[in-house]
């Protein structure tokens, strides 16, 4: 019984995917971390992707924040915020990174049309 009760409180795993859609021939350096985990730096070529998987905490406060660097531009954005991203019914959170800001994949329209400003 204790095992099933513990499983009841476990949140489903989430997979965050980030795509470099800055511009042809422009690489994108990404560095993501949470309060507890530093995922390191990753360099994506144009149209390249990188992702990570995790299980959000029970309290719904999990957050991953990232820096994005291309050419001489540095920007920041929260790639995952539990309150914003977890309860949408899909385990994947996909971001298209463009110069104006990150755009989230919308499973209803099958397009990255939910765009946000940089932090």
C-alpha positions as CSV (number, residue, x, y, z in Angstrom):
1,X,0.0,0.0,0.0
2,X,2.8,2.4,0.8
3,X,4.3,2.0,-2.7
4,X,1.0,2.9,-4.5
5,X,0.5,5.9,-2.1
6,X,4.0,7.1,-2.9
7,X,3.4,6.7,-6.6
8,X,0.2,8.7,-6.3
9,X,2.2,11.8,-5.2
10,X,4.9,11.4,-7.9
11,X,4.5,13.9,-10.7
12,X,4.9,12.7,-14.3
13,X,8.2,13.3,-16.0
14,X,8.6,16.3,-18.2
15,X,10.8,16.6,-21.3
16,X,11.9,20.1,-22.3
17,X,13.3,20.6,-25.8
18,X,15.0,23.7,-27.1
19,X,15.5,24.4,-30.8
20,X,17.9,27.0,-32.3
21,X,15.8,29.0,-34.8
22,X,17.9,32.2,-34.5
23,X,19.0,32.4,-38.1
24,X,20.9,30.3,-40.7
25,X,24.5,29.8,-39.8
26,X,24.2,31.2,-36.3
27,X,25.0,29.0,-33.3
28,X,23.3,29.3,-30.0
29,X,24.9,28.6,-26.6
30,X,22.5,27.5,-23.9
31,X,23.1,27.2,-20.2
32,X,20.1,25.9,-18.1
33,X,19.8,25.3,-14.4
34,X,17.4,25.0,-11.6
35,X,17.8,25.7,-7.9
36,X,19.2,22.2,-7.5
37,X,20.7,21.2,-10.9
38,X,23.1,22.8,-13.3
39,X,22.7,21.2,-16.7
40,X,25.8,22.8,-18.2
41,X,26.5,24.7,-21.4
42,X,25.4,23.3,-24.8
43,X,26.1,24.8,-28.2
44,X,23.4,24.2,-30.9
45,X,23.9,24.8,-34.6
46,X,21.1,26.4,-36.5
47,X,18.0,24.1,-36.4
48,X,19.8,22.0,-33.8
49,X,18.0,20.8,-30.7
50,X,18.9,19.9,-27.1
51,X,16.6,18.7,-24.3
52,X,16.4,17.5,-20.7
53,X,14.0,15.4,-18.7
54,X,13.1,15.7,-15.1
55,X,10.3,15.1,-12.6
56,X,8.8,18.3,-11.1
57,X,8.6,18.5,-7.3
58,X,5.5,17.7,-5.3
59,X,4.9,21.4,-4.4
60,X,4.7,22.6,-8.0
61,X,7.6,25.0,-7.6
62,X,10.1,23.5,-10.1
63,X,11.7,26.0,-12.4
64,X,14.5,25.8,-14.9
65,X,16.1,29.1,-16.1
66,X,18.4,29.4,-19.1
67,X,20.8,31.8,-20.7
68,X,21.0,32.1,-24.5
69,X,24.0,33.6,-26.3
70,X,24.4,34.1,-30.0
71,X,26.8,36.5,-31.7
72,X,27.1,39.3,-29.1
73,X,23.6,38.9,-27.7
74,X,22.8,37.5,-24.3
75,X,19.3,36.8,-23.2
76,X,17.5,34.9,-20.3
77,X,14.3,33.0,-20.2
78,X,12.7,30.4,-17.8
79,X,12.4,27.3,-19.9
80,X,10.1,25.6,-17.4
81,X,7.9,27.0,-14.7
82,X,5.6,24.5,-13.1
83,X,2.6,26.8,-12.8
84,X,2.9,27.9,-16.5
85,X,4.0,24.6,-18.2
86,X,3.1,21.5,-16.2
87,X,-0.7,21.3,-16.2
88,X,-1.2,21.5,-20.0
89,X,-1.8,17.8,-20.3
90,X,1.3,17.1,-22.4
91,X,4.6,15.8,-21.0
92,X,6.7,17.8,-23.5
93,X,7.5,21.5,-23.5
94,X,9.1,22.5,-26.8
95,X,10.7,25.9,-27.4
96,X,11.7,27.6,-30.6
97,X,14.3,30.2,-29.9
98,X,14.1,33.2,-32.2
99,X,15.7,36.7,-31.8
100,X,12.5,38.3,-30.5
101,X,12.0,35.7,-27.8
102,X,11.2,32.0,-27.2
103,X,8.1,30.6,-28.7
104,X,6.4,27.6,-27.2
105,X,5.0,24.7,-29.2
106,X,1.2,24.7,-29.2
107,X,-0.2,21.2,-29.4
108,X,-3.6,22.5,-30.3
109,X,-2.4,24.3,-33.4
110,X,0.7,22.1,-34.1
111,X,2.8,25.3,-34.3
112,X,5.3,27.3,-32.1
113,X,2.9,30.2,-31.8
114,X,2.9,30.9,-28.1
115,X,5.7,33.5,-27.9
116,X,7.1,35.2,-24.8
117,X,9.4,38.2,-24.3
118,X,12.9,37.6,-22.9
119,X,13.2,38.0,-19.1
